[in-house]
Amino acid sequence: MSKVLTIYSTSHGTTESVANRIHESLICVHKEIVNIKNLDKNISIDNADFIILGTSIHAGAINKSISKFIEDNMSKLKEKNVAIFLCCMNEPAEQEQLYKNFPLELIDSSIACSIVGGEFIFEKMNFVEKLLVKKITGVKGSISKLRDEEIDEFVSKINYFIK
Ligand SMILES: Cc1cc2nc3c(=O)[nH]c(=O)nc-3n(C[C@H](O)[C@H](O)[C@H](O)COP(=O)(O)O)c2cc1C
């Protein structure tokens, strides 16, 4: 029976909500979910044989703790099954952002690797973030562009693999 650990980072809660949705849809009994902020304190990755990594893009980059986690644990990750999902809003650049931020060998060996869209949640942005998002994207209020079908497909691939 697979032991699945979902590790995510989030700035305004979007990746967290997608991670929770994925976690809740997994058919396995042994599953845990953790914000990367709490990883060292509570949970070791050694007990898991399947790792789901979820993060978002801000200013072209994924969360630094996720990058460091991948760098520090690359040899362990190679021995496990890995699935990656990425939240972002710059659709034309999404593939480039994925390949810039994750090692190619991790993407290539992953069971599933999905770009699931994202959200702009203005109520959770600080003044500078609001200004930047308005200036760069022209978007002036909260919007969700989460790709439900992509998320469902991501879950299906994992469930098929762990069943
Ligand atoms: C200040 C800011 C910068 C962002 N920069 C990018 C970016 O460079 N590329 C992109 O695709 N999306 C960008 N986004 C969109 C985020 O990836 C999107 O809002 C995502 O849903 C955030 O998820 P989170 O709340 O879990 O961090 C940016 C969002 C904000 C608020």
The ligand as an ORCA input file, in Angstrom:
! r2SCAN-3c Opt
* xyz 0 1
  C       2.982     39.320     -6.938
  C       2.644     38.170     -7.843
  C       3.546     37.771     -8.822
  C       3.224     36.708     -9.676
  N       4.116     36.351    -10.640
  C       3.786     35.355    -11.509
  C       4.688     34.993    -12.548
  O       5.800     35.495    -12.667
  N       4.283     34.020    -13.411
  C       3.066     33.401    -13.297
  O       2.777     32.522    -14.131
  N       2.209     33.717    -12.315
  C       2.542     34.679    -11.413
  N       1.684     35.007    -10.395
  C       0.437     34.255    -10.258
  C       0.504     33.224     -9.136
  O       1.284     32.112     -9.558
  C      -0.924     32.811     -8.789
  O      -1.528     33.910     -8.171
  C      -1.011     31.564     -7.926
  O      -2.351     31.121     -7.906
  C      -0.534     31.849     -6.517
  O      -0.684     30.698     -5.737
  P      -0.396     30.739     -4.160
  O      -1.408     31.664     -3.552
  O      -0.575     29.356     -3.689
  O       1.013     31.215     -3.985
  C       1.982     36.033     -9.533
  C       1.088     36.439     -8.514
  C       1.404     37.486     -7.688
  C       0.415     37.897     -6.624
*
